[in-house]
């Protein structure tokens, strides 16, 4: 049973690592999303400005804005998948932790019964030795 406890503890560690990894990926995607939104804002602000050579780059800016919009859509779809993955990993971690806790309690009960049995056996052995 102690081997099982050690294996379950290792599984919990691995599940925690997987959950943290999913959190980091989701955080990275959110930072990328913020950067793309900021690029869009900057580009829109540049399109709204009145500069003498403004009309020369409108088409290029519009293409770039379209590419940023597509990138933002892709990032949001990926975020949705990663968010679902994070929920799955969190559920797996909690399940593994519950299993480890239950197994620990079972092991503690087995140890208590062994200890109680040894105490009873010792008490009976002393009583048997004192009888004539």
GURO-977489 format. One record per residue (C-alpha): residue in one letter; z, y negated, x. Coordinates in pm, whole numbers, padded with zeros to 5 digits, always signed. Each point is the difference from the previous one (the first is absolute). Layout:
! residues N
AZYX
...
//
This chain:
! residues 132
X+00000+00000+00000
X+00068-00233+00293
X-00355+00055+00124
X-00120-00100-00345
X+00210-00316+00017
X-00149-00092+00336
X-00353+00059-00131
X+00067-00206-00310
X+00144-00282+00211
X-00318+00003+00208
X-00212-00005-00317
X+00194-00303-00124
X-00067-00175+00333
X-00372+00075-00025
X-00015-00118-00362
X+00180-00322+00095
X-00250-00057+00280
X-00291+00061-00239
X+00148-00246-00250
X+00049-00267+00267
X-00355+00056+00120
X-00133-00049-00354
X+00210-00320-00029
X-00145-00132+00325
X-00356+00073-00112
X+00062-00175-00330
X+00155-00297+00180
X-00300-00023+00232
X-00235+00003-00299
X+00200-00277-00167
X-00020-00211+00316
X-00375+00058+00016
X-00028-00102-00366
X+00189-00322+00071
X-00231-00074+00294
X-00312+00058-00213
X+00137-00225-00277
X+00074-00270+00255
X-00354+00033+00141
X-00137-00037-00354
X+00210-00313-00057
X-00116-00150+00326
X-00363+00076-00079
X+00026-00144-00351
X+00167-00311+00139
X-00286-00034+00248
X-00254+00031-00283
X+00176-00274-00196
X-00006-00248+00288
X-00260-00276+00020
X-00143+00015+00350
X-00342-00125+00115
X-00123+00348+00105
X+00175+00178-00286
X-00315+00124-00170
X-00124+00189+00306
X+00259+00277-00018
X+00056+00045-00373
X-00198+00325-00021
X+00174+00147+00302
X+00340-00102-00136
X-00083+00152-00339
X-00097+00330+00165
X+00318-00003+00203
X+00203-00077-00314
X-00165+00296-00175
X+00081+00228+00293
X+00361-00119-00006
X+00016+00070-00372
X-00128+00355+00053
X+00249+00050+00283
X+00280-00121-00227
X-00102+00245-00274
X-00009+00284+00252
X+00342-00098+00136
X+00150-00008-00348
X-00139+00343-00084
X+00136+00136+00327
X+00335-00163-00074
X+00014+00174-00336
X-00063+00337+00169
X+00257-00070+00272
X+00254-00114-00259
X-00046+00330-00185
X+00033+00183+00333
X+00323-00190+00073
X+00141+00099-00339
X-00093+00362+00067
X+00161-00007+00345
X+00314-00163-00140
X+00026+00269-00267
X-00045+00275+00258
X+00268-00158+00218
X+00246-00020-00286
X-00071+00360-00096
X+00055+00116+00358
X+00324-00200+00021
X+00128+00157-00323
X-00090+00345+00126
X+00182-00068+00329
X+00305-00129-00187
X+00008+00300-00233
X-00036+00240+00290
X+00275-00182+00189
X+00233+00031-00297
X-00083+00370-00034
X+00069+00052+00371
X+00330-00185-00032
X+00102+00225-00290
X-00095+00312+00196
X+00204-00126+00296
X+00297-00072-00226
X-00018+00351-00151
X-00016+00155+00346
X+00298-00205+00111
X+00194+00088-00315
X-00088+00366+00045
X+00124-00009+00360
X+00326-00166-00109
X+00051+00262-00272
X-00081+00284+00241
X+00242-00142+00256
X+00274-00035-00261
X-00056+00355-00120
X+00002+00132+00356
X+00336-00164+00066
X+00146+00140-00322
X-00125+00351+00082
X+00150-00016+00348
X+00347-00089-00127
X+00030+00286-00245
X+00215+00303+00111
//
